[in-house]
Amino acid sequence: MDKLKRVLSGRDAEEPSGLAEVIDATSLGWGTRVKGFVACFAIGCLCSLLGSCLLWVPKKGLLIFAVFYTLGNIASIGSTLFLMGPMKQLKRMFEPTRLIATIVMLVSI
């Protein structure tokens, strides 16, 4: 479990104790990260589901669907920022093996 925490937080190798203390003091704890992930992911799923249900509203249904579904996707993607951190998430999204998928996803939103 400790290895998983180190990998997801971007600290694979052992670091000097002074730097590790600074990183621990300025970052979220593991429990807070998991709670943030779950809350943000739940909000994203709820928005996407709500958008799908409101698709059938006369005249404005398509616009409401687009707004809620987009917000749901952004919140769901943003939920992973809690687990890995924003910079590591962005670096991984734009790796050469994931670049095409990232571009297609961003253009689709």
C-alpha positions as CSV (number, residue, x, y, z in Angstrom):
1,M,0.0,0.0,0.0
2,D,2.9,2.4,0.8
3,K,4.4,1.7,-2.7
4,L,1.0,2.6,-4.3
5,K,0.9,5.8,-2.4
6,R,4.4,6.7,-3.4
7,V,3.8,5.9,-7.1
8,L,0.5,7.9,-7.2
9,S,2.0,10.9,-5.4
10,G,5.0,10.9,-7.7
11,R,7.6,9.9,-5.1
12,D,8.9,6.6,-6.5
13,A,12.5,6.9,-5.3
14,E,13.6,7.6,-1.8
15,E,14.2,11.4,-1.2
16,P,16.3,13.2,1.4
17,S,14.4,13.7,4.6
18,G,14.4,17.5,4.4
19,L,12.8,17.5,1.0
20,A,10.3,14.8,1.9
21,E,9.2,16.9,4.9
22,V,8.6,19.9,2.7
23,I,6.6,17.8,0.2
24,D,4.5,16.3,3.0
25,A,3.9,19.6,4.6
26,T,2.7,21.3,1.3
27,S,0.6,18.5,-0.2
28,L,-2.6,16.8,0.7
29,G,-2.7,13.7,2.9
30,W,-3.6,10.4,1.4
31,G,-7.0,10.3,3.1
32,T,-7.8,13.8,1.9
33,R,-6.8,12.9,-1.6
34,V,-9.1,9.9,-1.7
35,K,-12.0,11.9,-0.2
36,G,-11.5,14.6,-2.8
37,F,-11.4,12.0,-5.6
38,V,-14.6,10.3,-4.5
39,A,-16.5,13.6,-4.0
40,C,-15.3,15.0,-7.4
41,F,-16.0,11.8,-9.2
42,A,-19.5,11.4,-7.7
43,I,-20.3,15.0,-8.7
44,G,-19.1,14.3,-12.2
45,C,-21.2,11.1,-12.5
46,L,-24.2,13.0,-11.1
47,C,-23.9,15.8,-13.6
48,S,-23.5,13.4,-16.5
49,L,-26.5,11.4,-15.4
50,L,-28.6,14.6,-14.8
51,G,-27.6,15.8,-18.3
52,S,-28.7,12.5,-19.8
53,C,-32.0,12.6,-18.0
54,L,-32.7,16.2,-19.0
55,L,-32.0,15.6,-22.7
56,W,-35.7,15.0,-23.3
57,V,-36.8,18.4,-22.0
58,P,-38.6,20.2,-24.9
59,K,-36.8,23.0,-26.7
60,K,-33.8,23.5,-24.3
61,G,-33.0,19.8,-23.7
62,L,-30.0,19.6,-26.0
63,L,-28.4,22.7,-24.5
64,I,-29.0,21.5,-20.9
65,F,-27.6,18.1,-21.8
66,A,-24.4,19.6,-23.4
67,V,-23.8,21.8,-20.3
68,F,-24.3,19.1,-17.7
69,Y,-22.6,16.4,-19.6
70,T,-19.5,18.6,-20.2
71,L,-19.4,19.6,-16.6
72,G,-19.7,16.0,-15.6
73,N,-16.8,15.0,-17.8
74,I,-14.6,17.8,-16.6
75,A,-15.3,16.9,-12.9
76,S,-14.7,13.2,-13.5
77,I,-11.3,14.0,-15.2
78,G,-10.5,16.5,-12.5
79,S,-11.1,13.9,-9.8
80,T,-7.9,12.1,-10.8
81,L,-6.0,15.3,-10.1
82,F,-6.5,14.6,-6.4
83,L,-4.8,11.2,-6.6
84,M,-1.8,12.1,-8.7
85,G,-1.5,15.8,-8.5
86,P,-2.1,18.3,-11.3
87,M,1.4,18.4,-12.9
88,K,1.9,14.6,-12.9
89,Q,-1.6,14.2,-14.4
90,L,-0.8,16.7,-17.2
91,K,2.6,15.1,-17.9
92,R,1.0,11.7,-18.2
93,M,-1.9,12.9,-20.4
94,F,0.5,14.4,-22.9
95,E,2.9,11.5,-23.1
96,P,3.5,10.3,-26.7
97,T,1.5,7.1,-26.2
98,R,-1.5,9.0,-24.8
99,L,-1.3,12.2,-26.9
100,I,-3.9,11.2,-29.5
101,A,-6.4,10.0,-27.0
102,T,-6.0,13.2,-24.9
103,I,-6.4,15.4,-28.0
104,V,-9.6,13.5,-29.1
105,M,-11.0,13.8,-25.6
106,L,-10.3,17.5,-25.3
107,V,-11.7,18.3,-28.7
108,S,-14.8,16.2,-27.9
109,I,-15.5,18.2,-24.8
